[in-house]
């Protein structure tokens, strides 16, 4: 089931709660890249299509990748399916 235009929701099997998943499109309709890039080296610059930002790969936990801005600042997380090697 899709809530609005960009968040996937599902029913939790164990407790019947509705849970939100990662965005499947941006509000402007942009989809994740067909071939997402999976970073390998810490510090490697990659582009986050969802947030339209370039960041340095720091770590990964399952499907989430942690990226601080390339010139410093607050780290953010994004699903790996939204990554490309470089900005378009």
N, CA, C and O atoms as a GROMACS GRO file, in nm:
protein
  352
    1UNK      N    1   0.085  -0.117   0.000
    1UNK     CA    2   0.000   0.000   0.000
    1UNK      C    3   0.090   0.123   0.000
    1UNK      O    4   0.194   0.123   0.065
    2UNK      N    5   0.049   0.228  -0.073
    2UNK     CA    6   0.126   0.351  -0.077
    2UNK      C    7   0.049   0.461  -0.009
    2UNK      O    8  -0.070   0.479  -0.034
    3UNK      N    9   0.115   0.534   0.077
    3UNK     CA   10   0.056   0.646   0.149
    3UNK      C   11   0.103   0.773   0.081
    3UNK      O   12   0.223   0.798   0.074
    4UNK      N   13   0.009   0.854   0.032
    4UNK     CA   14   0.050   0.972  -0.044
    4UNK      C   15   0.116   0.927  -0.172
    4UNK      O   16   0.072   0.831  -0.234
    5UNK      N   17   0.223   0.996  -0.213
    5UNK     CA   18   0.288   0.959  -0.337
    5UNK      C   19   0.428   0.903  -0.317
    5UNK      O   20   0.493   0.866  -0.414
    6UNK      N   21   0.477   0.898  -0.191
    6UNK     CA   22   0.617   0.861  -0.179
    6UNK      C   23   0.654   0.768  -0.064
    6UNK      O   24   0.770   0.730  -0.053
    7UNK      N   25   0.562   0.729   0.020
    7UNK     CA   26   0.598   0.642   0.132
    7UNK      C   27   0.521   0.511   0.122
    7UNK      O   28   0.398   0.510   0.109
    8UNK      N   29   0.593   0.401   0.129
    8UNK     CA   30   0.532   0.269   0.128
    8UNK      C   31   0.497   0.230   0.270
    8UNK      O   32   0.579   0.247   0.361
    9UNK      N   33   0.377   0.177   0.291
    9UNK     CA   34   0.339   0.132   0.424
    9UNK      C   35   0.300  -0.014   0.418
    9UNK      O   36   0.258  -0.064   0.313
   10UNK      N   37   0.315  -0.083   0.529
   10UNK     CA   38   0.276  -0.224   0.535
   10UNK      C   39   0.223  -0.254   0.675
   10UNK      O   40   0.247  -0.179   0.769
   11UNK      N   41   0.153  -0.364   0.686
   11UNK     CA   42   0.097  -0.407   0.814
   11UNK      C   43   0.195  -0.503   0.878
   11UNK      O   44   0.237  -0.601   0.816
   12UNK      N   45   0.232  -0.476   1.002
   12UNK     CA   46   0.321  -0.563   1.078
   12UNK      C   47   0.246  -0.692   1.111
   12UNK      O   48   0.135  -0.686   1.165
   13UNK      N   49   0.304  -0.806   1.079
   13UNK     CA   50   0.237  -0.935   1.098
   13UNK      C   51   0.219  -0.970   1.246
   13UNK      O   52   0.121  -1.036   1.282
   14UNK      N   53   0.313  -0.929   1.331
   14UNK     CA   54   0.306  -0.970   1.471
   14UNK      C   55   0.211  -0.887   1.556
   14UNK      O   56   0.157  -0.938   1.654
   15UNK      N   57   0.189  -0.760   1.521
   15UNK     CA   58   0.106  -0.678   1.609
   15UNK      C   59   0.004  -0.593   1.535
   15UNK      O   60  -0.064  -0.511   1.597
   16UNK      N   61  -0.010  -0.611   1.406
   16UNK     CA   62  -0.109  -0.541   1.323
   16UNK      C   63  -0.091  -0.389   1.321
   16UNK      O   64  -0.186  -0.316   1.296
   17UNK      N   65   0.033  -0.340   1.348
   17UNK     CA   66   0.062  -0.197   1.335
   17UNK      C   67   0.093  -0.165   1.191
   17UNK      O   68   0.143  -0.250   1.117
   18UNK      N   69   0.064  -0.044   1.150
   18UNK     CA   70   0.103   0.001   1.017
   18UNK      C   71   0.242   0.061   1.031
   18UNK      O   72   0.265   0.148   1.115
   19UNK      N   73   0.335   0.015   0.947
   19UNK     CA   74   0.471   0.065   0.952
   19UNK      C   75   0.505   0.133   0.820
   19UNK      O   76   0.463   0.087   0.714
   20UNK      N   77   0.580   0.240   0.826
   20UNK     CA   78   0.621   0.312   0.706
   20UNK      C   79   0.758   0.262   0.661
   20UNK      O   80   0.846   0.240   0.744
   21UNK      N   81   0.773   0.244   0.532
   21UNK     CA   82   0.900   0.202   0.476
   21UNK      C   83   0.972   0.321   0.415
   21UNK      O   84   0.924   0.434   0.424
   22UNK      N   85   1.086   0.297   0.354
   22UNK     CA   86   1.160   0.406   0.292
   22UNK      C   87   1.084   0.462   0.172
   22UNK      O   88   1.005   0.390   0.111
   23UNK      N   89   1.108   0.588   0.137
   23UNK     CA   90   1.040   0.646   0.022
   23UNK      C   91   1.068   0.569  -0.106
   23UNK      O   92   1.180   0.522  -0.127
   24UNK      N   93   0.968   0.557  -0.191
   24UNK     CA   94   0.986   0.489  -0.319
   24UNK      C   95   0.997   0.589  -0.434
   24UNK      O   96   1.043   0.552  -0.542
   25UNK      N   97   0.956   0.714  -0.413
   25UNK     CA   98   0.975   0.823  -0.509
   25UNK      C   99   0.994   0.952  -0.430
   25UNK      O  100   0.955   0.961  -0.313
   26UNK      N  101   1.054   1.050  -0.495
   26UNK     CA  102   1.062   1.183  -0.435
   26UNK      C  103   0.930   1.253  -0.459
   26UNK      O  104   0.855   1.212  -0.548
   27UNK      N  105   0.897   1.358  -0.384
   27UNK     CA  106   0.772   1.430  -0.406
   27UNK      C  107   0.756   1.481  -0.548
   27UNK      O  108   0.644   1.495  -0.597
   28UNK      N  109   0.868   1.510  -0.617
   28UNK     CA  110   0.859   1.557  -0.756
   28UNK      C  111   0.852   1.442  -0.856
   28UNK      O  112   0.859   1.465  -0.977
   29UNK      N  113   0.838   1.316  -0.806
   29UNK     CA  114   0.819   1.201  -0.893
   29UNK      C  115   0.945   1.128  -0.936
   29UNK      O  116   0.936   1.027  -1.006
   30UNK      N  117   1.063   1.176  -0.898
   30UNK     CA  118   1.188   1.111  -0.936
   30UNK      C  119   1.199   0.976  -0.867
   30UNK      O  120   1.176   0.965  -0.746
   31UNK      N  121   1.233   0.874  -0.944
   31UNK     CA  122   1.249   0.737  -0.894
   31UNK      C  123   1.394   0.711  -0.855
   31UNK      O  124   1.483   0.784  -0.899
   32UNK      N  125   1.420   0.608  -0.774
   32UNK     CA  126   1.559   0.569  -0.746
   32UNK      C  127   1.628   0.526  -0.875
   32UNK      O  128   1.561   0.485  -0.969
   33UNK      N  129   1.761   0.535  -0.881
   33UNK     CA  130   1.832   0.492  -1.002
   33UNK      C  131   1.808   0.343  -1.030
   33UNK      O  132   1.789   0.264  -0.937
   34UNK      N  133   1.808   0.307  -1.158
   34UNK     CA  134   1.787   0.166  -1.195
   34UNK      C  135   1.900   0.078  -1.143
   34UNK      O  136   1.876  -0.035  -1.099
   35UNK      N  137   2.022   0.129  -1.147
   35UNK     CA  138   2.138   0.054  -1.097
   35UNK      C  139   2.203   0.135  -0.986
   35UNK      O  140   2.298   0.210  -1.011
   36UNK      N  141   2.154   0.121  -0.862
   36UNK     CA  142   2.213   0.198  -0.752
   36UNK      C  143   2.359   0.160  -0.730
   36UNK      O  144   2.401   0.048  -0.757
   37UNK      N  145   2.436   0.257  -0.682
   37UNK     CA  146   2.577   0.236  -0.654
   37UNK      C  147   2.596   0.192  -0.510
   37UNK      O  148   2.538   0.252  -0.419
   38UNK      N  149   2.674   0.090  -0.488
   38UNK     CA  150   2.703   0.044  -0.352
   38UNK      C  151   2.846   0.084  -0.317
   38UNK      O  152   2.941   0.027  -0.370
   39UNK      N  153   2.862   0.182  -0.226
   39UNK     CA  154   2.997   0.229  -0.192
   39UNK      C  155   3.079   0.120  -0.124
   39UNK      O  156   3.026   0.035  -0.052
   40UNK      N  157   3.211   0.126  -0.148
   40UNK     CA  158   3.301   0.024  -0.092
   40UNK      C  159   3.402   0.082   0.005
   40UNK      O  160   3.439   0.016   0.102
   41UNK      N  161   3.447   0.206  -0.020
   41UNK     CA  162   3.554   0.265   0.062
   41UNK      C  163   3.501   0.377   0.150
   41UNK      O  164   3.426   0.463   0.103
   42UNK      N  165   3.539   0.376   0.274
   42UNK     CA  166   3.503   0.485   0.366
   42UNK      C  167   3.564   0.616   0.314
   42UNK      O  168   3.681   0.620   0.277
   43UNK      N  169   3.484   0.723   0.312
   43UNK     CA  170   3.531   0.852   0.263
   43UNK      C  171   3.502   0.874   0.115
   43UNK      O  172   3.519   0.985   0.065
   44UNK      N  173   3.459   0.770   0.046
   44UNK     CA  174   3.427   0.780  -0.097
   44UNK      C  175   3.308   0.874  -0.118
   44UNK      O  176   3.207   0.862  -0.048
   45UNK      N  177   3.319   0.967  -0.213
   45UNK     CA  178   3.210   1.060  -0.242
   45UNK      C  179   3.104   0.993  -0.328
   45UNK      O  180   3.134   0.933  -0.431
   46UNK      N  181   2.979   1.004  -0.283
   46UNK     CA  182   2.867   0.947  -0.357
   46UNK      C  183   2.752   1.047  -0.355
   46UNK      O  184   2.746   1.135  -0.270
   47UNK      N  185   2.660   1.032  -0.451
   47UNK     CA  186   2.548   1.124  -0.464
   47UNK      C  187   2.419   1.057  -0.417
   47UNK      O  188   2.388   0.945  -0.456
   48UNK      N  189   2.346   1.127  -0.331
   48UNK     CA  190   2.217   1.083  -0.278
   48UNK      C  191   2.108   1.146  -0.364
   48UNK      O  192   2.082   1.266  -0.354
   49UNK      N  193   2.045   1.066  -0.450
   49UNK     CA  194   1.942   1.114  -0.543
   49UNK      C  195   1.819   1.161  -0.467
   49UNK      O  196   1.757   1.260  -0.506
   50UNK      N  197   1.782   1.092  -0.359
   50UNK     CA  198   1.662   1.127  -0.283
   50UNK      C  199   1.671   1.268  -0.226
   50UNK      O  200   1.578   1.347  -0.240
   51UNK      N  201   1.784   1.300  -0.162
   51UNK     CA  202   1.802   1.431  -0.098
   51UNK      C  203   1.878   1.531  -0.184
   51UNK      O  204   1.895   1.646  -0.144
   52UNK      N  205   1.923   1.487  -0.300
   52UNK     CA  206   1.997   1.571  -0.396
   52UNK      C  207   2.121   1.633  -0.330
   52UNK      O  208   2.143   1.754  -0.338
   53UNK      N  209   2.202   1.547  -0.265
   53UNK     CA  210   2.322   1.592  -0.194
   53UNK      C  211   2.437   1.495  -0.218
   53UNK      O  212   2.415   1.376  -0.238
   54UNK      N  213   2.558   1.548  -0.216
   54UNK     CA  214   2.678   1.466  -0.224
   54UNK      C  215   2.732   1.450  -0.082
   54UNK      O  216   2.738   1.545  -0.005
   55UNK      N  217   2.771   1.327  -0.050
   55UNK     CA  218   2.826   1.300   0.082
   55UNK      C  219   2.939   1.200   0.075
   55UNK      O  220   2.960   1.136  -0.028
   56UNK      N  221   3.011   1.187   0.185
   56UNK     CA  222   3.122   1.092   0.196
   56UNK      C  223   3.070   0.967   0.269
   56UNK      O  224   3.018   0.977   0.380
   57UNK      N  225   3.086   0.852   0.207
   57UNK     CA  226   3.041   0.726   0.268
   57UNK      C  227   3.116   0.702   0.398
   57UNK      O  228   3.240   0.706   0.402
   58UNK      N  229   3.041   0.678   0.507
   58UNK     CA  230   3.102   0.651   0.637
   58UNK      C  231   3.075   0.510   0.684
   58UNK      O  232   3.166   0.440   0.730
   59UNK      N  233   2.949   0.466   0.674
   59UNK     CA  234   2.914   0.336   0.727
   59UNK      C  235   2.783   0.290   0.665
   59UNK      O  236   2.713   0.367   0.599
   60UNK      N  237   2.752   0.162   0.688
   60UNK     CA  238   2.628   0.104   0.638
   60UNK      C  239   2.571   0.011   0.743
   60UNK      O  240   2.644  -0.064   0.809
   61UNK      N  241   2.440   0.016   0.758
   61UNK     CA  242   2.369  -0.077   0.846
   61UNK      C  243   2.250  -0.129   0.768
   61UNK      O  244   2.150  -0.059   0.748
   62UNK      N  245   2.261  -0.254   0.724
   62UNK     CA  246   2.160  -0.315   0.637
   62UNK      C  247   2.142  -0.231   0.512
   62UNK      O  248   2.236  -0.217   0.434
   63UNK      N  249   2.024  -0.173   0.491
   63UNK     CA  250   1.999  -0.094   0.370
   63UNK      C  251   2.030   0.054   0.388
   63UNK      O  252   2.024   0.129   0.290
   64UNK      N  253   2.062   0.099   0.509
   64UNK     CA  254   2.089   0.240   0.532
   64UNK      C  255   2.237   0.271   0.522
   64UNK      O  256   2.322   0.198   0.573
   65UNK      N  257   2.268   0.382   0.454
   65UNK     CA  258   2.404   0.430   0.439
   65UNK      C  259   2.412   0.564   0.511
   65UNK      O  260   2.320   0.645   0.503
   66UNK      N  261   2.522   0.588   0.581
   66UNK     CA  262   2.542   0.712   0.658
   66UNK      C  263   2.640   0.801   0.585
   66UNK      O  264   2.751   0.760   0.552
   67UNK      N  265   2.597   0.926   0.558
   67UNK     CA  266   2.675   1.020   0.478
   67UNK      C  267   2.684   1.156   0.546
   67UNK      O  268   2.581   1.216   0.574
   68UNK      N  269   2.805   1.206   0.574
   68UNK     CA  270   2.818   1.346   0.612
   68UNK      C  271   2.845   1.427   0.484
   68UNK      O  272   2.895   1.371   0.387
   69UNK      N  273   2.813   1.556   0.483
   69UNK     CA  274   2.846   1.638   0.366
   69UNK      C  275   2.996   1.635   0.339
   69UNK      O  276   3.075   1.619   0.432
   70UNK      N  277   3.036   1.649   0.213
   70UNK     CA  278   3.177   1.638   0.178
   70UNK      C  279   3.263   1.746   0.244
   70UNK      O  280   3.384   1.725   0.261
   71UNK      N  281   3.206   1.860   0.280
   71UNK     CA  282   3.284   1.967   0.344
   71UNK      C  283   3.252   1.979   0.493
   71UNK      O  284   3.277   2.083   0.554
   72UNK      N  285   3.197   1.873   0.552
   72UNK     CA  286   3.165   1.872   0.694
   72UNK      C  287   3.021   1.914   0.722
   72UNK      O  288   2.957   1.977   0.638
   73UNK      N  289   2.972   1.879   0.838
   73UNK     CA  290   2.835   1.912   0.875
   73UNK      C  291   2.765   1.789   0.931
   73UNK      O  292   2.828   1.687   0.959
   74UNK      N  293   2.635   1.801   0.946
   74UNK     CA  294   2.556   1.692   1.006
   74UNK      C  295   2.538   1.575   0.909
   74UNK      O  296   2.503   1.592   0.792
   75UNK      N  297   2.562   1.457   0.962
   75UNK     CA  298   2.546   1.332   0.886
   75UNK      C  299   2.398   1.304   0.865
   75UNK      O  300   2.315   1.341   0.948
   76UNK      N  301   2.364   1.240   0.754
   76UNK     CA  302   2.227   1.195   0.730
   76UNK      C  303   2.233   1.050   0.684
   76UNK      O  304   2.339   0.998   0.652
   77UNK      N  305   2.118   0.986   0.682
   77UNK     CA  306   2.111   0.847   0.638
   77UNK      C  307   2.014   0.838   0.520
   77UNK      O  308   1.919   0.915   0.510
   78UNK      N  309   2.042   0.742   0.433
   78UNK     CA  310   1.958   0.721   0.316
   78UNK      C  311   1.964   0.573   0.278
   78UNK      O  312   2.065   0.507   0.301
   79UNK      N  313   1.856   0.523   0.221
   79UNK     CA  314   1.854   0.386   0.172
   79UNK      C  315   1.952   0.374   0.055
   79UNK      O  316   1.959   0.463  -0.029
   80UNK      N  317   2.026   0.265   0.051
   80UNK     CA  318   2.129   0.246  -0.052
   80UNK      C  319   2.072   0.250  -0.194
   80UNK      O  320   2.145   0.277  -0.289
   81UNK      N  321   1.942   0.223  -0.209
   81UNK     CA  322   1.883   0.223  -0.344
   81UNK      C  323   1.880   0.362  -0.407
   81UNK      O  324   1.853   0.374  -0.527
   82UNK      N  325   1.906   0.468  -0.329
   82UNK     CA  326   1.902   0.606  -0.379
   82UNK      C  327   2.041   0.660  -0.416
   82UNK      O  328   2.054   0.779  -0.441
   83UNK      N  329   2.144   0.577  -0.418
   83UNK     CA  330   2.280   0.626  -0.440
   83UNK      C  331   2.328   0.609  -0.583
   83UNK      O  332   2.297   0.510  -0.650
   84UNK      N  333   2.406   0.706  -0.629
   84UNK     CA  334   2.479   0.697  -0.756
   84UNK      C  335   2.624   0.735  -0.728
   84UNK      O  336   2.655   0.794  -0.624
   85UNK      N  337   2.712   0.702  -0.821
   85UNK     CA  338   2.855   0.727  -0.803
   85UNK      C  339   2.885   0.876  -0.798
   85UNK      O  340   2.968   0.919  -0.717
   86UNK      N  341   2.820   0.956  -0.881
   86UNK     CA  342   2.846   1.099  -0.882
   86UNK      C  343   2.720   1.176  -0.919
   86UNK      O  344   2.624   1.118  -0.969
   87UNK      N  345   2.722   1.306  -0.893
   87UNK     CA  346   2.604   1.390  -0.922
   87UNK      C  347   2.577   1.393  -1.073
   87UNK      O  348   2.670   1.389  -1.154
   88UNK      N  349   2.449   1.400  -1.110
   88UNK     CA  350   2.413   1.406  -1.254
   88UNK      C  351   2.456   1.535  -1.318
   88UNK      O  352   2.434   1.555  -1.438
   0.00000   0.00000   0.00000
